[in-house]
Amino acid sequence: MDKEAEAKLIRYIEKSTYRHRVFKTIGRGVKMPKEIADESGILQNHISNVLKQLKDKELAECLNPNMKKGRLYRLSEKGLYFLDKVD
């Protein structure tokens, strides 16, 4: 990925307070949406939207997508690469 594409993705994460907080809250861990909501201070009904946005950009992934409840999320390798680059 070139520097311009990297900068664009960093801006994408930082542009939304919710995206930024969810991204940083997941960090290097594995978390359920309820944990992300509790730790980030964002209402749980917004979390699924933000997770979808991060998944669409291949920054996060669901470890058990076939589960209806108790889904686990973590940052992808790409997401981990950007974790320290985002303020």
GIVEN-V54974 format. One record per residue. N is the residue number from 1. RES is the residue in one letter. SS is DSSP state (helix for helix, strand for strand, loop for the rest). NEAR is the number of other ideal C-beta (glycine too) atoms within 12 Angstrom. Layout:
n->N res->RES ss->SS near->NEAR
n->N res->RES ss->SS near->NEAR
This chain:
n->1 res->M ss->loop near->15
n->2 res->D ss->loop near->8
n->3 res->K ss->helix near->10
n->4 res->E ss->helix near->10
n->5 res->A ss->helix near->14
n->6 res->E ss->helix near->17
n->7 res->A ss->helix near->16
n->8 res->K ss->helix near->16
n->9 res->L ss->helix near->29
n->10 res->I ss->helix near->26
n->11 res->R ss->helix near->19
n->12 res->Y ss->helix near->23
n->13 res->I ss->helix near->34
n->14 res->E ss->helix near->20
n->15 res->K ss->helix near->16
n->16 res->S ss->loop near->20
n->17 res->T ss->helix near->16
n->18 res->Y ss->helix near->29
n->19 res->R ss->helix near->36
n->20 res->H ss->helix near->26
n->21 res->R ss->helix near->26
n->22 res->V ss->helix near->39
n->23 res->F ss->helix near->44
n->24 res->K ss->helix near->32
n->25 res->T ss->helix near->33
n->26 res->I ss->helix near->40
n->27 res->G ss->loop near->24
n->28 res->R ss->loop near->17
n->29 res->G ss->loop near->20
n->30 res->V ss->loop near->21
n->31 res->K ss->strand near->29
n->32 res->M ss->loop near->26
n->33 res->P ss->helix near->33
n->34 res->K ss->helix near->21
n->35 res->E ss->helix near->23
n->36 res->I ss->helix near->37
n->37 res->A ss->helix near->26
n->38 res->D ss->helix near->15
n->39 res->E ss->helix near->20
n->40 res->S ss->helix near->27
n->41 res->G ss->loop near->16
n->42 res->I ss->loop near->28
n->43 res->L ss->loop near->18
n->44 res->Q ss->helix near->21
n->45 res->N ss->helix near->13
n->46 res->H ss->helix near->22
n->47 res->I ss->helix near->33
n->48 res->S ss->helix near->24
n->49 res->N ss->helix near->21
n->50 res->V ss->helix near->34
n->51 res->L ss->helix near->37
n->52 res->K ss->helix near->22
n->53 res->Q ss->helix near->25
n->54 res->L ss->helix near->39
n->55 res->K ss->helix near->27
n->56 res->D ss->helix near->16
n->57 res->K ss->loop near->28
n->58 res->E ss->loop near->19
n->59 res->L ss->loop near->34
n->60 res->A ss->strand near->41
n->61 res->E ss->strand near->25
n->62 res->C ss->strand near->25
n->63 res->L ss->loop near->20
n->64 res->N ss->loop near->15
n->65 res->P ss->loop near->15
n->66 res->N ss->loop near->10
n->67 res->M ss->loop near->13
n->68 res->K ss->loop near->8
n->69 res->K ss->loop near->10
n->70 res->G ss->loop near->17
n->71 res->R ss->loop near->26
n->72 res->L ss->loop near->23
n->73 res->Y ss->strand near->36
n->74 res->R ss->strand near->30
n->75 res->L ss->strand near->34
n->76 res->S ss->loop near->23
n->77 res->E ss->helix near->14
n->78 res->K ss->helix near->23
n->79 res->G ss->helix near->34
n->80 res->L ss->helix near->21
n->81 res->Y ss->helix near->19
n->82 res->F ss->helix near->34
n->83 res->L ss->helix near->27
n->84 res->D ss->loop near->14
n->85 res->K ss->loop near->21
n->86 res->V ss->loop near->29
n->87 res->D ss->loop near->13
